[in-house]
């Protein structure tokens, strides 16, 4: 009878360890998903897509000439 009690005790302890391990793994997975969601919320996907689809040329300001005055002055 002592042997059967020992076996039951060992079985219960093993079940507890396995359950703790599963809970820890599930919690870790939840944390990873949470951090992944937070990083996605910061920059929406379509914003990234649109920025990469339309490259902006380097803007270099130049002196503007008014075409109106050139036409009026005739030259």
N, C-alpha and C positions, 0 to 999 in steps of 0.2 A: 504494500500500500504506500509505503514511503516513496518508492520509485515512481508510482503513478502521480503522486503529488509533485514531485520534482519535475517530472515531464510537463505537467500542466503549468507549473510555475514558470518554467523555461519558455513554454509556448506563449504564455501571457506576456512575458518580458519581451520576447521577440516581436510579438504583435505591437506592443507599445513603441518599440524602437522603430519599426517599419512605419507606423502611423506618424510618429514625430518626423521621420525623414520625409514622408510624403507631404506633410504640412509645410515643412521648411522649403521643399522644392516648389510647392504651389505659391508660397509667399514670395519666393525669389522671382518666379515667373511673373507674378503680378507686378512686382517692382519694375522689372524690365519693360513690361508693356506700358506701365505708367510713364516711365522716362521716355519711351519711344513716342507715346502720344503727345507728351509735352514738347518734344522737339519738333513734331509735325505741326503743332498749333502755332509755333513761333513764325514760321514761314510757310504759307499755303503753297501747295504744289503748283497751282496754276500761275502764281506769281513767278516762280522759278522758270516755268516753261515759257512764259511770255518774255521774260528778260533775255532768255537765251535765243528765242526765235527772232528777235529784232535787235541786232547789235547796233549800238549807238556809235557814230563816228566821233572822233576827238574834236571837240568844239574849240576852234581858234578864232577869237574875235579879230576882225580886220576893220580897217577904216571904211565906213560906208559912205558912198557918194549918193546924193539924192538925185534920182533920175529926173525928177520934176524940174529941178533948176537947170539941168543940162538941156532939157528939151526947150525950156523957156528962153535960155540964153542963146540957143542956136549953135552951141558948139561944144 
